[in-house]
Amino acid sequence: MAMQEPTFFILTALAEQPLHGYGVIRAVTELSGGRITLRAGTLYAALDRLTEEGLLVVDREEAVDGRLRRYYRLTDDGGTALSAEVDRMRANAAMAAARLRNIRLAFGPTS
């Protein structure tokens, strides 16, 4: 089953290093070219769900200005799920590109 786009970008944001919530929000916005801007409530619900599913774990917690900052890390299962989604997306893109090439060959360039 296809992964929801916000989930894909959350896992991608955490693929290189653990991040806290605001760091994930910034990374997702950057990685998506500004197309996806997560709100805090949406993000934390997703982080809780992905943690329950075993795709993420809490890496560490630290107090900053009297508030607890929780850092999340991708698990091995999370990396496997992200890799599978990348493979699925590549296969779909290759299939679409092949069909577009076939159309161009049959009908010539389109405007």
C-alpha positions in Angstrom: 0.0 0.0 0.0 1.3 3.5 -0.9 2.6 5.6 1.9 0.9 8.9 2.5 3.1 11.8 1.3 3.5 13.5 4.7 4.6 10.1 6.2 7.1 9.7 3.3 8.6 13.1 4.0 8.7 12.6 7.8 10.6 9.3 7.4 12.9 11.0 4.8 13.6 13.9 7.2 14.7 11.4 9.9 16.8 9.2 7.5 20.0 11.1 8.2 19.8 12.0 11.8 17.4 12.3 14.8 15.4 15.5 14.9 13.0 17.1 17.3 9.5 18.1 16.2 10.3 21.6 15.0 13.3 20.2 13.1 11.1 17.6 11.4 8.6 20.4 10.4 11.4 22.5 8.9 13.0 19.5 7.1 9.7 18.4 5.6 9.0 21.9 4.3 12.5 22.0 2.8 12.4 18.5 1.3 9.0 19.0 -0.2 10.0 22.3 -1.8 7.4 24.1 0.4 4.5 21.9 -0.8 4.0 20.3 2.6 3.9 22.4 5.8 3.0 20.3 8.8 1.2 21.8 11.7 2.4 20.7 15.2 -0.8 18.8 16.0 -0.6 16.9 12.7 3.1 16.2 13.1 2.9 14.9 16.7 -0.1 12.6 15.8 2.0 11.2 12.9 5.1 10.8 15.1 3.0 8.9 17.7 1.5 6.7 15.0 4.8 6.0 13.4 6.4 5.2 16.8 3.5 2.8 17.6 4.1 1.1 14.2 7.8 0.7 15.0 9.0 2.9 12.2 10.4 5.5 14.7 11.7 5.5 18.2 12.4 8.3 20.7 16.2 8.8 20.4 16.5 11.1 23.4 14.8 13.9 25.4 16.3 17.1 26.6 15.0 20.1 28.5 15.3 23.4 26.6 13.9 26.6 28.3 11.9 24.5 30.7 10.3 22.4 27.9 11.0 18.8 27.0 12.3 18.4 23.5 12.0 14.9 22.2 14.2 13.7 19.3 12.9 10.9 17.0 15.0 8.4 15.1 14.2 6.1 12.2 14.3 2.4 13.1 15.6 -0.4 10.9 11.9 -1.1 10.1 11.4 2.5 9.3 14.4 2.5 6.9 13.0 -0.7 5.3 9.6 0.9 4.8 11.1 4.1 3.4 13.3 2.1 1.0 10.3 0.0 -0.2 8.3 3.2 -0.8 11.2 4.6 -2.8 11.4 1.4 -4.9 7.6 1.6 -5.4 7.8 5.2 -6.5 10.7 4.5 -8.9 8.8 1.6 -10.5 5.7 3.8 -11.0 7.8 6.6 -12.4 9.6 4.2 -14.8 6.3 2.8 -16.0 4.8 6.3 -16.6 7.9 7.4 -18.4 7.8 4.4 -20.7 4.2 5.0 -21.6 5.0 8.6 -22.3 7.9 7.6 -24.6 5.5 5.2 -26.4 3.0 8.0 -27.0 5.7 10.3 -28.3 7.0 7.5 -30.7 3.5 6.8 -31.9 2.2 10.4 -32.3 5.3 12.5 -32.4 6.0 15.4 -30.0 3.1 17.0 -28.2 2.8 20.6 -27.4 
